[in-house]
Amino acid sequence: MSEPGAPQGTTEEGQAAQPRLSILTQYVKDLSFENPRAPMGLAPGQPRPEIQIAVDVNARQVGEQHFEVVLQTNIEAKSGDTPFFLLELAYGGVFHLANIPEDTVQPLLLIECPRILFPFARRIVADVTRDGGLPPLLLDPIDFATLYRRRLAQRTREEGTAGTA
């Protein structure tokens, strides 16, 4: 507990309080699975479908130190023009951040928080595809740091283009 009049985020001994990230809850925010080939699924002799996977991360503040992070996963499997399945999952979590330096909040929300959520979203994708009569789709691990850097680079390019117009 801080002393009255002590700067916020310090302990009685005057030391800075330790940064803390806590997950308060996690949940399926939205889930859609379309399986138009059921019950045929992947019958023997059919070509394997081409699978397109898109992942995005969004974060927003929902309280003084609470942030919602949503991992959006869109998966489309088809062979040529023939659709096999479509899966859309928005998996969210609410995180409590305490004593986090302002310049590290965004990377924490868009790299570390989705890294925590990912194994749960991966399991849901595998379960839904298996329950749809298909082999379970096991998503490869995602490098959220690279995804974050790409997002920053894209934002920088867009701001540069807007500044020259």
Summary of the structure (lengths in Angstrom):
residues: 165
radius of gyration: 21.0
end to end distance: 52.8
largest distance: 74.6
contacts: 426
relative contact order: 0.18
helix: 31%
strand: 36%
